[in-house]
């Protein structure tokens, strides 16, 4: 039975406050260090890290000077013309950020779940174990996103009958726009931290976090890296300040929920909904953020409650867990393409790819002969042109196919397809580094180098280079950390399907 948004927010608060400092630190420096699983192959993993309590950059009341570093950029193609840039923080700075957050967890959670906050957030960055209080959950961040969105939809739908309008809006260019000085504003109140005596008082954890994030980003005060969970926690801290400011304008005529930088406003009248939007704009401006006017939409309920593509996909594939022969695979595939075309940026391709995999990571494809295998692989690879984010999952499915008795007989055919694709990509490495990284990992992880016609490759991008040469040296040598593992060793411990398990298997 769905909880009300306020009940959900209260339950999240209770579970978050029950976590131990050392568990939080360990999770942040291991599971939370790298961006989501679809961004980097599993060889980018933390296997060695310092003990809880280790501090690399000590502070005094008026002096704190962490080393200036620059986060390693990971480029993910967002559109044909633009990239989304993820970041990997220098491990020493990241460790100090993680320790500062975890060692002051009570103060952090008091901010996130402030008694004056009337906005219900559905985006707590650390997975919580609802069955065992005090333990961190097992969900990976990618899957958390989908499950939280579904939970928020159900919770909002359960009380929507009390309202007439739904307004959806989000924040413009959020992570790159976060002003690091706004971290202490949110944690300690802007009026307090801007007093002359407090601006450079590093006994305030907000001031230390401000300085550490500046140091991680070459001294810049604008923007925090996308990807590390410590950034997600900081974004929630900043938005908790925005939410408290907005809460001053919330009355019984409206309910406001948030998932990361996406806001949903239920309102009893259109005018009350518009008033909240105006108040949100003002609250954001006080934190040097802006509303995304182009993505603000008003719906007359029940329109807008649910994602349209979900219903369309269920109609096109009413038995998603049944096995697929090639004819059924093709028909659902064509429907998925049409749904994606009509719902730009939706998750239907990810959902379809998840549904053709069992909970034991077997592929639900049957009766494939030579011709249908070639066509299936070709169709799967074409999906990556529609949603680049799905390319690793497509490779994971192909990996599972080649490990089956039938697939073993057709490895050469599959390698020929991938090598042809790789040759095309290599001609413009900097524009295709994301896809190249994943193909190289796939080939090396499955011992397919000997089957390539041309093995000679030279790469300049640090992420591609590391995957190809088993050497990631973006931050030099740090004896307390190991943040990269040998590709072949990694592949023995985890399959791509396990690494990319975004949707919960049924």
C-alpha positions in Angstrom: 0.0 0.0 0.0 1.5 3.4 -1.0 2.5 5.8 1.7 1.5 9.4 1.5 4.5 11.6 0.4 4.8 13.0 3.9 4.8 9.5 5.4 7.4 8.5 2.9 9.6 11.5 3.8 9.3 10.7 7.5 10.1 7.0 7.0 13.2 7.9 4.9 14.3 10.3 7.7 14.1 7.5 10.3 16.0 5.0 8.1 18.7 7.6 7.2 19.3 8.6 10.8 19.7 4.9 11.8 22.8 4.4 9.6 26.2 4.2 11.2 28.9 6.7 10.3 31.5 4.1 9.3 29.0 2.3 7.1 28.1 5.5 5.3 31.8 6.4 4.8 32.6 2.9 3.4 29.7 3.0 1.0 30.5 6.4 -0.2 34.1 5.7 -1.0 33.4 2.3 -2.7 29.9 2.0 -4.2 29.4 5.7 -4.4 32.8 6.8 -5.8 32.2 6.3 -9.5 29.2 7.4 -11.6 26.3 5.1 -12.3 27.0 1.7 -13.8 26.1 2.5 -17.4 28.8 5.3 -17.4 31.9 3.2 -16.9 32.8 -0.5 -17.3 33.2 -2.6 -14.1 37.0 -2.4 -14.1 36.5 1.1 -12.7 36.0 -0.1 -9.1 37.3 0.7 -5.7 39.1 -2.3 -4.0 41.3 -0.4 -1.5 40.5 2.7 0.5 41.6 4.3 3.8 40.0 3.4 7.2 37.2 5.5 8.6 38.7 8.5 10.4 41.6 9.1 8.0 41.9 12.8 7.1 44.2 14.0 4.4 43.6 17.8 4.8 43.3 19.0 8.3 41.8 22.3 9.3 42.1 25.0 11.9 39.3 27.5 12.7 40.5 30.0 10.1 42.8 27.9 7.9 41.9 25.1 5.5 43.9 24.5 2.3 43.2 21.2 0.6 45.3 20.5 -2.5 43.9 21.9 -5.7 42.9 19.1 -8.1 40.7 18.7 -11.2 38.2 16.0 -11.5 38.6 13.5 -14.3 36.0 14.1 -16.9 34.0 11.2 -18.4 32.1 12.2 -21.5 28.7 10.7 -22.2 27.0 11.7 -25.5 23.8 13.3 -24.6 22.7 14.3 -28.1 24.4 14.3 -31.5 26.0 17.6 -30.7 26.4 17.7 -26.9 28.0 15.6 -24.2 27.0 15.2 -20.6 30.1 15.3 -18.5 30.5 13.1 -15.5 33.3 13.5 -13.0 35.7 11.4 -10.9 37.1 13.2 -7.9 40.7 12.9 -6.7 40.4 10.0 -4.2 42.1 11.9 -1.3 39.7 14.9 -1.6 36.8 12.5 -2.2 37.7 10.6 1.0 37.8 13.8 3.0 34.4 14.8 1.6 32.9 11.4 2.4 34.4 11.5 6.0 33.1 15.0 6.6 29.6 14.0 5.5 29.6 10.7 7.5 31.3 12.0 10.6 28.6 14.8 10.8 25.7 12.6 9.7 23.4 13.9 12.4 23.8 17.5 11.2 23.5 16.5 7.6 20.2 14.6 8.2 18.8 17.4 10.4 19.3 19.6 7.3 17.9 17.1 4.8 14.8 16.4 6.9 14.4 19.8 8.6 11.3 20.2 10.7 10.2 23.3 8.7 10.5 21.5 5.3 7.1 20.9 3.7 8.6 19.6 0.4 8.8 15.8 0.2 11.9 14.5 -1.5 12.0 11.1 -3.2 15.7 11.2 -4.0 17.7 10.1 -1.0 21.1 9.2 -2.5 22.1 6.3 -0.3 20.0 3.1 -0.7 18.1 2.3 2.5 17.1 -1.1 3.7 13.4 -1.0 4.6 13.5 -4.5 6.1 16.5 -4.1 8.3 16.8 -0.7 10.0 20.4 0.6 10.3 21.7 -1.3 7.2 22.5 0.2 3.8 20.5 -1.4 1.0 21.7 -3.2 -2.1 20.2 -1.1 -4.9 22.5 0.4 -7.3 22.0 4.1 -8.1 20.6 3.5 -11.6 17.9 1.1 -10.3 17.1 3.5 -7.4 16.1 6.2 -9.9 13.6 4.0 -11.6 12.1 2.6 -8.4 11.9 6.0 -6.7 10.1 7.5 -9.8 7.6 4.7 -9.7 7.1 5.0 -6.0 6.6 8.8 -6.3 4.0 8.3 -9.0 2.1 5.8 -7.0 2.2 7.9 -3.8 1.1 11.0 -5.6 -1.6 9.2 -7.5 -3.1 7.8 -4.2 -3.9 11.4 -3.0 -4.4 13.2 -6.3 -8.2 13.0 -6.0 -7.9 15.9 -3.5 -6.5 18.2 -6.1 -7.3 19.5 -9.6 -4.0 20.4 -11.2 -0.5 19.0 -11.5 2.5 21.2 -12.3 5.8 19.7 -13.4 9.0 21.8 -13.5 12.8 21.4 -13.0 16.0 23.4 -12.4 18.0 24.6 -15.3 21.5 23.1 -15.7 21.5 22.0 -12.1 24.8 20.4 -11.0 27.0 22.7 -13.1 25.1 25.7 -11.6 25.5 24.8 -7.9 27.3 27.6 -6.2 29.6 25.9 -3.6 29.1 28.8 -1.1 25.4 27.8 -1.0 26.4 24.5 0.7 27.0 26.2 4.1 24.0 28.5 3.5 21.8 25.4 3.4 23.5 23.6 6.3 23.8 26.6 8.7 21.4 29.2 7.4 22.5 32.0 5.0 22.1 34.8 7.6 24.5 33.0 9.9 27.2 31.9 7.5 27.4 35.3 5.8 28.4 37.1 9.0 32.0 38.3 8.6 33.2 36.2 11.6 31.7 33.0 10.1 32.6 33.2 6.4 36.0 31.6 6.8 35.3 29.7 10.0 36.1 26.1 9.1 34.6 24.7 12.2 31.4 24.9 10.2 31.2 21.7 8.2 29.5 23.5 5.4 32.5 25.8 4.9 34.8 22.7 4.8 32.6 21.0 2.2 32.5 24.2 0.2 36.3 24.4 0.2 36.7 20.7 -0.6 34.4 20.8 -3.6 36.2 23.9 -4.9 39.5 22.1 -4.5 38.1 19.1 -6.4 37.2 21.4 -9.3 40.4 23.4 -9.8 39.3 26.1 -7.3 36.0 26.9 -9.0 33.0 28.0 -6.9 30.5 27.2 -9.7 29.5 23.6 -10.3 30.0 20.2 -8.7 30.9 17.0 -10.6 28.0 14.8 -11.8 28.3 11.2 -10.8 29.8 10.7 -7.3 27.2 10.1 -4.6 28.8 12.8 -2.4 27.7 15.2 -5.1 24.2 13.8 -4.9 24.2 14.4 -1.1 25.4 17.9 -1.6 22.7 18.6 -4.2 20.1 17.4 -1.7 21.6 19.6 1.0 21.4 22.7 -1.3 17.9 21.8 -2.4 16.8 21.3 1.2 17.6 24.9 1.7 15.6 25.9 -1.3 12.7 23.7 -0.1 12.7 25.3 3.3 12.5 28.7 1.7 9.7 27.5 -0.6 7.9 25.9 2.4 7.1 29.4 3.7 4.7 29.7 0.8 3.1 26.2 1.0 -0.5 26.0 2.3 -3.2 23.3 2.4 -4.1 24.0 -1.2 -0.9 22.5 -2.5 1.4 19.5 -2.1 5.0 19.6 -3.4 7.2 16.6 -4.0 10.7 16.5 -5.5 12.9 13.9 -7.2 16.4 15.4 -7.5 15.9 18.7 -9.4 12.4 17.7 -10.7 9.4 19.2 -8.8 5.8 18.0 -8.9 3.1 20.4 -7.5 -0.4 19.2 -6.8 -2.8 22.2 -6.5 -6.5 22.6 -5.8 -6.6 25.6 -8.1 -4.5 26.8 -11.0 -3.8 30.1 -9.3 -2.4 28.4 -6.2 -0.2 26.2 -8.3 1.1 29.3 -10.2 1.8 31.0 -6.9 4.0 28.1 -5.8 5.9 28.3 -9.0 6.6 32.0 -8.4 7.7 31.2 -4.8 10.0 28.4 -6.1 11.6 30.8 -8.6 12.3 33.2 -5.7 13.7 30.4 -3.5 16.0 29.2 -6.3 17.3 32.7 -7.0 18.3 33.0 -3.3 20.6 30.0 -3.9 21.7 31.3 -7.4 19.8 28.7 -9.3 17.1 29.1 -12.0 13.9 27.4 -12.9 13.8 25.8 -16.3 10.9 27.8 -18.0 10.9 25.5 -21.0 10.1 22.5 -18.9 7.3 23.9 -16.8 4.0 22.3 -17.7 0.5 22.6 -16.1 -1.8 19.5 -16.4 -5.5 19.2 -15.5 -5.7 16.0 -13.5 -5.6 13.1 -14.1 -3.4 14.0 -17.0 0.3 14.0 -16.2 0.1 11.6 -13.2 1.9 8.8 -15.0 4.5 8.4 -17.7 2.6 7.7 -21.0 5.2 5.4 -22.3 4.7 2.9 -19.5 1.1 2.2 -20.6 2.0 2.2 -24.2 4.8 -0.4 -23.6 2.5 -2.6 -21.6 0.0 -2.6 -24.5 2.7 -3.5 -27.0 4.3 -6.1 -24.7 1.6 -7.5 -22.4 3.7 -10.6 -21.5 7.2 -9.1 -21.1 8.5 -12.1 -19.2 7.5 -14.7 -21.8 10.3 -16.0 -24.1 10.8 -14.3 -27.4 11.2 -16.0 -30.8 12.5 -13.7 -33.5 9.1 -12.8 -34.9 7.8 -11.6 -31.4 11.1 -9.9 -30.7 10.9 -8.0 -33.9 7.3 -6.9 -33.4 7.9 -5.6 -29.8 11.2 -4.0 -31.0 9.3 -2.0 -33.6 6.7 -0.9 -31.1 9.5 0.2 -28.7 11.1 2.3 -31.4 7.8 4.0 -32.1 7.2 4.6 -28.4 10.7 6.1 -28.0 10.1 8.3 -31.0 6.8 9.7 -29.4 8.3 10.1 -25.9 11.7 11.5 -26.3 14.2 10.5 -23.7 12.0 8.0 -22.0 13.2 4.7 -20.5 11.3 2.3 -22.8 14.4 1.0 -24.5 16.0 0.2 -21.1 12.8 -1.5 -20.0 12.6 -3.7 -23.1 16.2 -4.7 -22.8 15.6 -5.6 -19.1 12.6 -7.7 -20.0 14.5 -9.9 -22.4 16.8 -10.9 -19.4 15.7 -13.3 -16.7 16.4 -12.9 -12.9 19.2 -15.4 -13.4 20.7 -13.3 -16.2 19.7 -15.6 -19.0 18.4 -14.2 -22.3 14.7 -14.8 -23.1 15.4 -15.3 -26.8 14.7 -18.7 -28.3 14.8 -20.6 -31.7 17.5 -18.3 -33.1 19.1 -19.7 -36.3 22.0 -18.3 -38.1 20.0 -15.7 -40.0 17.9 -14.6 -37.1 20.9 -14.3 -34.8 22.6 -11.9 -37.2 19.4 -9.9 -37.5 18.9 -9.8 -33.8 22.3 -8.5 -33.0 22.0 -5.9 -35.8 18.7 -4.7 -34.4 20.1 -4.5 -30.9 23.1 -2.5 -32.0 20.8 -0.1 -33.9 19.0 0.7 -30.6 22.2 2.3 -29.4 21.8 5.0 -32.0 18.4 5.9 -30.4 19.6 5.7 -26.8 23.4 5.7 -26.3 22.9 5.0 -22.6 21.5 1.5 -23.6 24.7 0.5 -25.5 26.4 -1.2 -22.5 23.2 -3.2 -21.8 23.1 -4.3 -25.5 26.7 -5.5 -25.2 25.8 -7.3 -22.0 23.0 -9.2 -23.8 25.4 -10.0 -26.6 28.0 -11.2 -24.0 25.3 -13.6 -22.6 24.5 -14.8 -26.1 28.1 -15.7 -26.9 28.4 -17.6 -23.6 25.6 -19.9 -24.6 26.2 -23.1 -26.7 24.5 -21.6 -29.7 26.4 -18.3 -29.4 29.7 -20.0 -29.1 29.3 -21.2 -32.6 28.9 -17.7 -33.9 31.5 -15.7 -32.0 33.4 -14.9 -35.2 30.3 -13.4 -36.7 29.6 -11.3 -33.6 33.2 -10.1 -33.4 33.1 -9.1 -37.1 30.1 -6.9 -36.4 31.8 -5.2 -33.4 35.1 -4.7 -35.1 33.5 -3.1 -38.1 31.7 -0.7 -35.7 34.9 -0.1 -33.7 36.9 0.8 -36.9 34.2 3.4 -37.7 34.3 4.9 -34.2 38.1 5.0 -33.9 38.3 7.5 -36.8 36.8 10.1 -34.4 37.9 8.9 -31.0 37.1 12.0 -29.1 33.5 12.0 -30.3 33.0 8.3 -29.7 35.1 7.6 -26.6 32.1 6.4 -24.6 31.2 3.7 -27.1 34.8 2.8 -27.8 35.5 2.3 -24.0 32.6 -0.2 -23.8 33.5 -2.1 -26.9 37.2 -2.4 -25.8 36.0 -3.7 -22.4 33.7 -6.2 -24.0 36.4 -7.5 -26.3 39.1 -7.8 -23.6 36.7 -9.2 -21.0 35.7 -12.0 -23.3 39.2 -12.8 -24.6 38.3 -11.9 -28.2 41.5 -9.9 -29.1 42.9 -12.8 -31.1 39.8 -12.8 -33.3 40.2 -9.2 -34.4 41.7 -8.6 -37.8 43.6 -5.5 -36.6 44.7 -5.4 -33.0 46.8 -2.3 -33.2 45.1 0.6 -31.3 46.4 3.8 -29.8 44.1 6.0 -27.6 44.5 9.3 -26.0 41.4 9.7 -23.8 42.3 8.6 -20.2 39.2 6.4 -19.8 39.7 4.6 -23.1 43.4 4.3 -22.5 42.9 2.8 -19.0 40.4 0.2 -20.3 42.7 -0.8 -23.2 46.0 -0.8 -21.2 44.8 -1.7 -17.7 46.3 1.5 -16.3 44.3 4.4 -14.8 46.7 7.1 -13.7 44.5 10.2 -13.7 45.5 11.1 -10.1 48.9 9.6 -9.9 49.9 7.0 -7.3 47.9 6.9 -4.0 49.1 4.1 -1.8 45.9 4.1 0.2 43.6 3.6 -2.8 43.0 1.2 -5.6 40.4 2.5 -7.9 41.0 0.4 -11.0 41.2 -3.3 -11.6 42.6 -5.5 -14.4 39.9 -6.0 -17.0 40.2 -9.8 -17.3 40.3 -10.2 -13.5 37.2 -8.1 -13.2 35.3 -10.0 -15.9 35.9 -13.3 -14.0 34.0 -11.8 -11.0 31.1 -10.1 -12.6 29.2 -10.2 -15.9 28.1 -7.1 -17.7 24.5 -8.0 -17.1 25.2 -8.1 -13.3 27.0 -4.8 -13.5 24.2 -3.1 -15.4 21.3 -4.5 -13.4 19.2 -1.3 -13.5 15.7 -2.7 -13.4 14.8 -5.2 -10.7 14.5 -8.7 -12.3 11.1 -10.3 -12.1 
